[in-house]
């Protein structure tokens, strides 16, 4: 494969993101030190709108786990968690985050000049992704003597029905009542509705941003999405997130109109299924760029593209959004979803990431990759790795396999 000399066209909106992230983390640090404010930790598709409506400043430890992976320090911190009794093949987000705490070491110290994650008053989780979040939050609840509350929805669903939604909405009402009792707060239903409306708007804009990659050439790729998805996760329910995605969407549409490609000379379009390999994002992005292959769509970035809120009980929208995420669906739904995405984004081939410590968000272990290869006659590559622990990833082997995979795409086109 020949290396292209073409340079990337930077996304201008990204310059604002650095400022937003700094302001977000500095404000969290200030909230943790202010006796008049409260901090809540929340899982990434958890009940953050309720926490925001109650006035909590919300932190997402999964983001910290991803940051530890991206900074390539997880493999140094995970042994600390293992020494405390956690299995080395349990979620590497969890293990690296716990290890970070035990070691007193966080990238937030170097990047933002703060001590690390804010001390929580409350930890609220939803096991719609995995049960590990429950044990993860339990560790920090014990360490900080903080309240831990959770929602445990029905799992691995096909169709999401009214009974499923009603059940989870009921658990969310219980969560509200327990927060009121524990912290002496009064729930404001109108504020929750406003927060949900903002959350839904940011999510819808995020979906539109990702949808611009249906154009040829794609103006944005999976690798860009991993950076720009931060506001829809960390700032969900805020006007800040809405403003950011309105600007980003306008820039993406302008790139489409002007033919500005995320991968100049785009030849092939690939789908990424599964978790990112955070420690190797740069190397993987550059390799696909050199191969003139746009990773045009992914399951991961779409995980925060919820269906719009159109009024009614905001708890019903929260319940349905948490139930309908890809990771919480059955095999038949997942395969159907992938096939629809392949068609929508004109995908030439798919890459499945077999993440060693994340079986919940790995979909290549029970024949799905092979079924898609056979039924659609589409090239599929399964790579071995992990979301944060670089020890499970072979750079040389993976890059060789990716190059062979793109050669296969070239052969099919010829």
N, C-alpha and C positions, 0 to 999 in steps of 0.2 A: 504494500500500500504506500502511495506517495503522500508526503506531507504537503498540505496546502499552505501557501504563504499569505492567504487572505486573513485579515484581522476581523475580530468581532466588532459589531457596531454596538456600543454600550447603550443600556437602557437608562435614559436620563432620570426617570422617576426614582431610580434606585438611590440616587444621591440623598433624597429626602428620607429614605428608609433608615439610613444610618442615624440620622438625627432623632427620628421617632423611637428607634430602639434604645438609644441612649436615654432619652427622656423617660421612657417606660421603666427602665431598670433603676434609674436614679430616683424616680418617684416611688417605686416600690421600696427602695432602701429607706427613703424618708418616712414612708408609712410605717415600716417596721419599728422605727425609732420614735415615733410619735404616739404617746399614750392615748391620744384622742382618735386614733385611726385603728382599723383592724385589717389584718391580712388573711386571706384565705388561699389555700392551695387547691387546685382543681385539675382533674384529668382533661385531656384535650377536647373530647366531645362529651364533657360532663356538664353539670348544672351551673355554668358560670353566669348565665343571665340572672338566676336567682341570687347568687352571691353579689353581683353588681347592684341589683335592685335593693339589696339590704345595705349597701354602702361599703362592702368589703373591697379592698384592693386585691386583685386576683393575680396569682402567680401560677405558672404551669411547669411543674418539674420535668415533664417529658421534653420540653424545650431545652431545659438544662442538660438532660441526658443526651440530646442530639448535639448540643454545643460541645459537650465533653468529647463526643465522637469526632465531630468536625475539627476540633483542636488536637486530635490524635493523642489524647491522654487517657482514654478509657482503659486501655490495657494496663496502665500503671496503677489505676485506682481500683479496678475490679478485685484484685487479690485482697484488698482491705475488707471488702464485703464478704469474700469467700472465707476469710479468717474469722468473720463474725457469724459464720454458719450458713451463708447463702450459697446455693449451688452455682458453680461457674458457668453452667449452661442455662441458667435462668436469664430472664430479660436483661440484656446488657445495659439498657437505659437505667433500669432499677439498680443493678449492681454498681454501675459506675457512679450513679448519683449518691448511693449510700457510701461507696468508697470515698467519694469527694468529701462528704460530710465527715467521715471518720478521719480523713487525712487533713481536714481543714484547708482544702485546696480547691479553688474554682477559677475558671477562665474569667468570670465576672470581675475578679480582683484586678487582672491585668487590663481587661478591655474597658471597664467603666470605673475602676478605682473604688469599688465597694467590697465589703467583706465576703460576699457570696449571696446565695439565695436568702430572701427575707424570712425571718422567724414567723411561723404561722400561728394564728389564733384558732383557725379551723382548717381541717382538711376534708374536702368533699370529693368523692370519686363516683364513677359510674363504671361498672364492669362490662359494659357493652363491647369493650375492646378485648379485655382479658382479665383474669382474676388476679394477675400479678399486681395491678394497681392497688388492690385492696391491701395486700401484704406490704407493698412499698409505702403506702400512706400510714399503715399501722406502725412501721418502724419509726417514722418521723413523729407520729403522734406520741409514741412513748418517749422519744428523745426530747421533745419540746413540751411534753405534758399538755398537749393540745387536743381539742375535741376532734374526733374522726367520725364522719357520717358518710353513708354510702347508699347508692341506688343499685339494685341488682335486677336487671331486666331479663326477660326471656331471651335466650340466645339462639343463634344459627337459624334464623327464620327464613322461610320462603316469602310468601305474601305477608305483609304487615297488616293485620286486621284491627278493627275497632276495639276488640277485647284486649289486644296487646297494648294499644295506645292508652286505653282507660286504666289498665293495670299500672303502667309506668307513671302516668299522670297522678295516680293515687299515691305512688311512692314519693313523687315530688312534693305533693301536699304534705305528706308526713315529714319530709325534710324541712319544709318551711316551718312547720309547727315546732320541730325540735330546735331549729335555729332561734326562733322567737323565745322559746323557753330557756335555752342555754345562755343566750346573750342579752335577754331582756329587750329585744327589738320588736317593733311592730311592722308587719309586712304591708307593703304598699303595692296593691294590685295594679294601679295605673302606672307606676314606675316600672313594674315588670313588663307590662305591655309595651311601653316605650322602648325598653332595652331590647326586647325580642324583635321589635320592628327594625331597630337599627342593626341588630345582629343578622336578621334575614336580608336586609338590604346589602350589607357588606358581603354576605355569602353569595347573593345573586350576582353582584358585580364581579366577584372572584370567578364565578362560573363563566361569565361573559369574557373575562380576560383569558381564561384557559381555552374557550371556544375559538378565539381568534387563531389558534394554532391549526384549525381546520384548513386555513388558507395555504396555498402553495406559492412561495415558500412560507414556512411557519415563522411568524415574527417572534415567537417565544418558545422555549423548550422546557422539558422537565427540569433541567438544571437551573434555569432561571426561576421556575416555579418554586423550587425549594427555598430560594431566597425571599421571593415576594409573597409567599403564603404567610409570613410571620404576622402581619396585622390581623388576618382573619382568624388566627388562633389566639394570639396574645391580647388583642385589643377588640375582640368580638363584643358587640353591644355598644361600641363607641362611635361618635361622629368622626373621630380621627381616621378610623379604618375605612369608613365610607368615602371620605375625601381622598384618601390615598388611592383607593381602587378606581374612583372616577377619573383621576388623573392618569393612572396606569392604563386603564382601558382606552382613554383617548389617545395615548401614545401608541398603543398596540394597533388601534384602528388606523392611525396615520401611517404606521409602518406597513400595514397591509396595503393601503392605498398607494404607497410609494414603492412597494416591492422590496422593502428592507427585510432581509432574511436573518434569522438568528444563526443559521448555518449557510453562509454564502455558497452558491453552487449546490444547493441541496439536491441530493440524488435519491436518498431513501428515507422512509419514515418508519420509525420503530416505536413500539409501545413498551413502557416499563411497568411490569407488574410486581408489586411487593414494596418492601421498605427500601429507602436509599442506603447506600454504603457510605455513611457520612465521612469516615476518614479518607475516602478515596474519591470524593466528589470532583475535585479539580482534575485529577488524572483521568477519570472516566469522561468527564465533559470534554476535555481536550482531545481525547482519543476519538470520540464520536465526531467532534468538529473536524478533525483531520480527515476522517473517513467520509466527510460530507453526508453524514447521516444525522437527521434531526430526530431526537427522542420527543416526538410531537405530543404524546399524551401519556398519562399514568393513572393508576388507581389512587396512588398516595395523595397527589395534589388535589384530586377530586373529592377526597374524604371530607373536606370542609365546604363543599358546594351543595348546601342543603336546598330543599324545595322551599319556595317563597312562603312567607307568612301572609295570609290574606284576611286576618281578623279572627275573631272568636277567642276561645280560651288559649292564652299563650302557653299554658302548661301542656296542652294537647300538641302544639307545634313542637315544643321542646321534646316531648316524649317521642313523637313520630320521627323527628330528626335524629334522635339518639338510637332509635331502633333500626332505621333504614340505612345506616352506614354499611358500606361494603363488608367490613370485617365481621359484622354481626349477621350475615346472610348465609343461606345454605349453598351447597355446591351447584345446584341447578341454577339458582339465581345468579351466582357469581359468573358462571360460564356464559350465561345469556348476556349479562352486563358487559363482559369483555368482548363478546362478539359484536355487540352494538357499538362499542367504542372503536373497535377495529374498523368498522364500516364508516362511522362518522368522521374519523380522522384519516381515512385512506391509508391504513397501516400496511406496510410490506412485511413486517416480521415482528415477533414479540420476544422480549427478554423477561424471564422469570427469575427473581432473586430468591434463592433458597437461603433465608437468614437463619443461621444456626440457633440463635437464642430467641427467635420470635416465631414459633410455630403458628401462633394465632393469625399472623399476617403473612404467612407463606402459603402459597396455593399451588405449589408444584409437587407436593408429596403424595397426592392421591390420584394421580393420573390425569389431572386437568391439562397440563401442558401437552401431553401426548394426545389426548382427545382433540384438542384444538389443532394440533399439527395434522392429525389424520383427517378430521372432518372438514377442515378448511383448506387443507393442503398449503398451509402457511408455515414458513420457517420459524422455528421456536428454539431459543437457546435458554438453558437453565444454568445460571452461574451460582457458585457457592460463595457464601460470605457471611456478613453480619451487619446489623445496623450501626454498631458502635465498636465492637471488639475486633480490631484489625488482625488479630492472631488467627482468625478464621478465614482470612482472605488472602489469596495468592495473586499478586499483581501480575506477574509474568504469565501465569496460566490463563488468567481471566482476559488479559489483553490479547493473547494469542487466539483464544476462543472467539472473542468479539471480532477480530479481523477475519477469521475464517467464516464467521456468521455473515459479515457484510459481503465477503466474496461469494457466499451462497446466494445472497440477494442479487448480486451482479449477474451470476450465472443464470438465475431464473429470468432476469430481464432480457438477457441475450437470447 
